[in-house]
Amino acid sequence: MPETAEGFLWETATTLSKHTIEHLRARMDTAAGVGQFAPPPMTLQAPAFTPPTFAPPKIPSLTAMAAGAAVSAVAVEEAPSQERAREAQKGASTPLDDRSPMDESEVPLKTPQNGGASADPASYSYADEVADGIACAKCTHGHLRAMAAAAREAAQAAEQGQEERARALTARVLAESAVLKEYDWQPAKVARTPEPERHLVEQAMPCVRDAEREAEGPPHELVLAWGSVDEAVRFARSPRLTDSDRREIEARLRRYYDTADMAERVLAAPAIRDTPQDREAKREAARHLREARHALEAGSPYDPQTLETASAHLEAAAVAMTPAPDPERAKRLADTCYVCRRDFEDGYLDLIRSQR
């Protein structure tokens, strides 16, 4: 017997090893005799595979998808539309508007049902809206509003010593009145205008003449040349340029060439008052007249950009020939234009209400 535990364990392990080796050798010898030795078969058993389960994705119906797309489209479309409406409202809000009883929401819009342009902006034609062959009250109202706004701002600029701005706005007042009388108040148009619209237009004529007498500006031919091209721009901007738009543009350009030729002769003629400042103003105006003519000859008469370039040169020519207004005279012009607009709107509002 071994004397220690360690010795006992070592002897036991050695004995087991000898028996194991002898047993394996005996099995190998037996198998070699018959040639059938093979290691014991090993069986690998993989765990059963359970396929994962996924919840089917929730696919919205075509109706829901269409509804969502429509809502998104409306949201995208309304954002710039609301922004444009806010910007337009900012530009239209003036102290003069606050004094006036007229509200733009009262102005009726022409529709295909009442002879106006299509409601689709892509098919809108400016000529279809305004070129109806009569002295329409809506067109008169637009020009009177523009005159009153420009005259009010001219008076403010003159009072604050902003000479250049006062001159430009005074020239704008005269351009609006020239266009109003030349195109909207043609005698043939006034004669074709039905009552009570014709009476309303005729009542505004004396007041507009009073406003022109209060304004000291450039030669009438120069103002009308500018106003004619500026009017042509509105027709050229039609999303759908129709034959009617082209005819209106051509009529205004023919008038432009006539009046521009006369304006050049007026500028070249000797004047009673011929100071160095006057001579410089004439040279400046003549240069812009030439630039306007070159722009029209180089471009298309139906291209808005071409017409806008020519209009800008004609405006500069008109401003160059407009003397700085006296603050008191500018104030009288603003008051007269305001009265013109206010009196017209009193009757215009009644006319609109009677048509509804």
NUNUMAR-256726 format. One record per residue (C-alpha): residue number from 0; x, y, z. Coordinates in steps of 0.001 Angstrom, whole numbers, padded with zeros to 6 digits. Example, Ala and Ser with C-alpha at 12.3 -4.5 7.8 and 13.67 -1.06 7.14 Angstrom:
// residues 2
resi	c1	c2	c3
0	012300	-004500	007800
1	013670	-001060	007140
END
This chain:
// residues 356
resi	c1	c2	c3
0	000000	000000	000000
1	001294	003436	-000831
2	002030	005554	002168
3	000522	008800	000889
4	-002679	009841	-000893
5	-000709	011103	-003827
6	000974	007736	-004229
7	-002335	005929	-004100
8	-003802	008106	-006849
9	-000795	007654	-009105
10	-000865	003870	-008738
11	-004599	003769	-009492
12	-004203	005871	-012634
13	-001318	003740	-013885
14	-003290	000496	-013396
15	-006304	001895	-015254
16	-004146	003033	-018101
17	-002555	-000430	-018494
18	-005958	-002144	-018572
19	-007299	000383	-021102
20	-004315	-000036	-023433
21	-004527	-003859	-023272
22	-008258	-003778	-023997
23	-007820	-001539	-027039
24	-004943	-003659	-028372
25	-007090	-006820	-028097
26	-009916	-005184	-030055
27	-007558	-003964	-032754
28	-006045	-007434	-033155
29	-009480	-008978	-033487
30	-010605	-006443	-036039
31	-007409	-006861	-038072
32	-008171	-010551	-038433
33	-011476	-009997	-040110
34	-010729	-006571	-041723
35	-013763	-004920	-040238
36	-012255	-002478	-037828
37	-013786	000904	-038032
38	-014053	003578	-035494
39	-017346	003692	-033775
40	-019840	005672	-035792
41	-020438	009239	-034696
42	-023865	010683	-034960
43	-024166	014442	-035079
44	-027582	015652	-034320
45	-028206	019303	-035081
46	-030843	021092	-033125
47	-034163	021410	-034860
48	-034374	024588	-036959
49	-037347	026792	-036416
50	-037761	029444	-039135
51	-038263	032938	-037762
52	-041634	034502	-038154
53	-042084	038058	-039402
54	-045182	040171	-039158
55	-046345	041139	-042686
56	-045756	044835	-043437
57	-048785	047074	-043371
58	-049201	048410	-046893
59	-051741	051238	-047186
60	-054468	050916	-049705
61	-054267	052780	-053005
62	-057076	055032	-051853
63	-055204	056006	-048699
64	-052001	056555	-050682
65	-053818	058790	-053140
66	-055418	060744	-050336
67	-052040	061261	-048665
68	-050464	062409	-051908
69	-053291	064844	-052460
70	-052886	066310	-049000
71	-049130	066691	-049528
72	-049648	068350	-052881
73	-052142	070783	-051417
74	-049777	071616	-048578
75	-046869	072225	-050975
76	-049036	074332	-053241
77	-050644	076358	-050463
78	-047329	077387	-048878
79	-046067	079572	-051772
80	-049597	080713	-052546
81	-050124	081954	-048990
82	-046689	083585	-049055
83	-047505	085386	-052300
84	-050832	086505	-050855
85	-049102	087922	-047784
86	-046549	089769	-049940
87	-049284	091181	-052156
88	-051240	092307	-049117
89	-048158	094077	-047744
90	-047627	095917	-051030
91	-051281	096924	-051311
92	-051664	098251	-047772
93	-051062	102001	-047781
94	-052371	104942	-045769
95	-054399	106014	-048786
96	-056072	102628	-048896
97	-057066	103065	-045259
98	-058847	106317	-046110
99	-060716	104771	-049014
100	-064052	102966	-048636
101	-063171	100655	-051499
102	-062140	097098	-050723
103	-060409	094943	-053328
104	-062647	092047	-052321
105	-065522	094047	-053747
106	-064024	093993	-057253
107	-065691	091290	-059359
108	-063422	088891	-061190
109	-064270	087923	-064729
110	-064888	084233	-065296
111	-065670	082122	-068367
112	-069335	082358	-067377
113	-069405	086167	-067582
114	-067103	086562	-070548
115	-063775	086711	-068740
116	-060616	084670	-068991
117	-060246	081054	-067936
118	-059736	080336	-064248
119	-056718	078177	-065157
120	-053589	080352	-064660
121	-051793	078509	-067469
122	-054472	079549	-069965
123	-054895	083113	-068704
124	-054767	085889	-071287
125	-054558	089523	-070236
126	-056279	090623	-073432
127	-059238	088347	-072679
128	-059545	090098	-069329
129	-059363	093770	-070333
130	-059563	094142	-074104
131	-063350	094067	-074317
132	-063790	097128	-076559
133	-065381	099396	-073923
134	-064199	101948	-071380
135	-064517	099461	-068540
136	-064847	100750	-065012
137	-062473	098103	-063699
138	-059613	099391	-065882
139	-060380	102980	-064917
140	-060360	102009	-061276
141	-056934	100384	-061621
142	-055370	103469	-063208
143	-056929	105820	-060653
144	-055593	103683	-057809
145	-052104	103768	-059338
146	-052286	107537	-059810
147	-053417	108145	-056235
148	-050731	105884	-054740
149	-047918	107415	-056815
150	-049079	110979	-056113
151	-049280	110350	-052369
152	-045752	108917	-052284
153	-044464	111758	-054481
154	-045815	114296	-051982
155	-044132	112452	-049117
156	-040827	112301	-051005
157	-040981	116003	-051889
158	-041648	116916	-048268
159	-038677	114814	-047123
160	-036346	116295	-049725
161	-036070	113095	-051811
162	-035941	114907	-055122
163	-035157	111979	-057424
164	-037934	109817	-055992
165	-040440	112666	-056140
166	-039617	113242	-059810
167	-039985	109561	-060683
168	-043338	109251	-058926
169	-044686	112425	-060510
170	-043755	111051	-063927
171	-045597	107837	-063031
172	-048769	109766	-062239
173	-048657	111399	-065672
174	-047921	108091	-067416
175	-050954	106443	-065812
176	-053248	109300	-066809
177	-051850	109352	-070367
178	-052472	105629	-070830
179	-055933	105910	-069304
180	-056990	108593	-071762
181	-055179	107106	-074785
182	-056391	103505	-074569
183	-059213	103109	-072047
184	-061061	106343	-072755
185	-061006	106309	-076525
186	-064164	108047	-077791
187	-065308	104924	-079650
188	-064889	102808	-076512
189	-066747	105306	-074358
190	-069605	105381	-076880
191	-069911	101577	-076747
192	-069846	101443	-072954
193	-073262	100581	-071485
194	-074882	102569	-068737
195	-074400	103111	-065847
196	-070719	102257	-066411
197	-070313	104931	-069068
198	-071705	107636	-066817
199	-069292	106559	-064092
200	-066309	106821	-066445
201	-067361	110176	-067863
202	-067653	111640	-064368
203	-063982	110797	-063689
204	-062618	112585	-066760
205	-062649	116209	-065465
206	-060910	115213	-062253
207	-058105	113467	-064157
208	-057588	116598	-066263
209	-057341	118634	-063044
210	-054666	116246	-061778
211	-052635	116653	-064955
212	-052683	120424	-064554
213	-051306	120089	-061029
214	-048357	117975	-062183
215	-045333	119495	-063878
216	-043639	116792	-065885
217	-041976	115796	-069147
218	-043424	116388	-072624
219	-046670	114482	-073145
220	-045204	112600	-076125
221	-042417	111182	-073972
222	-044806	110159	-071206
223	-047144	108469	-073662
224	-044269	106604	-075345
225	-043253	105205	-071979
226	-046809	104387	-070940
227	-047491	102599	-074241
228	-044533	100224	-073882
229	-045307	099721	-070207
230	-048838	098687	-071182
231	-047456	096285	-073803
232	-045494	094502	-071080
233	-048734	093500	-069343
234	-050035	091760	-072436
235	-046681	090088	-073133
236	-046727	088577	-069641
237	-049878	086581	-070361
238	-049202	082896	-069586
239	-051087	082085	-072778
240	-050105	084667	-075393
241	-053094	084826	-077733
242	-053683	086647	-081006
243	-055625	089235	-079015
244	-052583	089855	-076820
245	-050379	090261	-079896
246	-052776	092731	-081466
247	-052827	094825	-078292
248	-049022	094767	-078122
249	-048713	095798	-081771
250	-051184	098654	-081350
251	-049230	100047	-078403
252	-045878	099696	-080147
253	-047198	101564	-083187
254	-048273	104351	-080873
255	-044887	104216	-079183
256	-042981	104740	-082435
257	-045169	107723	-083331
258	-044852	109384	-079949
259	-041140	108548	-079530
260	-040380	110226	-082858
261	-042282	113307	-081733
262	-040538	113247	-078353
263	-037132	113242	-080064
264	-038139	116294	-082095
265	-039356	118071	-078975
266	-036057	117393	-077224
267	-034084	118642	-080227
268	-036092	121867	-080569
269	-034789	125039	-078900
270	-036471	125938	-075633
271	-037264	129279	-074042
272	-035484	128214	-070863
273	-032158	126643	-071809
274	-029930	126296	-068759
275	-026985	123874	-068517
276	-029143	121611	-066352
277	-031877	121612	-069003
278	-029405	120761	-071758
279	-027978	117908	-069692
280	-031485	116577	-068991
281	-032284	116629	-072710
282	-029099	114742	-073565
283	-029877	112157	-070905
284	-033437	111732	-072157
285	-032317	111458	-075788
286	-029773	108782	-074872
287	-032413	106668	-073137
288	-034776	107109	-076072
289	-032117	105667	-078390
290	-031434	102772	-076002
291	-035139	101940	-075855
292	-035380	101897	-079636
293	-032291	099689	-079930
294	-033712	097240	-077378
295	-036962	096893	-079330
296	-035172	096494	-082653
297	-032788	093849	-081282
298	-035415	091727	-079549
299	-038859	090317	-080154
300	-041842	092648	-079784
301	-043679	089913	-077878
302	-040837	089155	-075445
303	-041543	090550	-071943
304	-037844	091027	-071198
305	-037343	093087	-074364
306	-040327	095272	-073570
307	-039299	095692	-069926
308	-035818	096838	-070979
309	-037286	099399	-073364
310	-039782	100545	-070735
311	-037003	101070	-068180
312	-035101	103316	-070617
313	-038229	105286	-071420
314	-038956	105750	-067741
315	-035434	107073	-067222
316	-035945	109499	-070117
317	-039224	110734	-068641
318	-037724	111162	-065163
319	-034785	113100	-066613
320	-037232	115615	-068103
321	-039357	115919	-064951
322	-038477	118882	-062735
323	-038326	118477	-058988
324	-041851	119105	-057678
325	-042546	121798	-055150
326	-043814	120224	-051890
327	-046974	122339	-051890
328	-047729	121518	-055506
329	-047021	117846	-054915
330	-049473	117879	-052030
331	-052167	119436	-054219
332	-051544	116727	-056823
333	-051909	114011	-054170
334	-055141	115536	-052872
335	-056599	115838	-056365
336	-055730	112238	-057265
337	-057214	111039	-054005
338	-060474	112877	-054730
339	-060562	111335	-058219
340	-060239	107874	-056795
341	-062610	108404	-053878
342	-065418	109855	-055987
343	-065044	107131	-058592
344	-065074	104370	-056005
345	-068273	105661	-054428
346	-070122	104999	-057670
347	-068074	101922	-058584
348	-068971	100178	-055349
349	-072659	100815	-055979
350	-072243	099441	-059514
351	-070616	096252	-058263
352	-073308	095673	-055656
353	-076045	096146	-058228
354	-074480	093448	-060420
355	-074453	090818	-057667
END
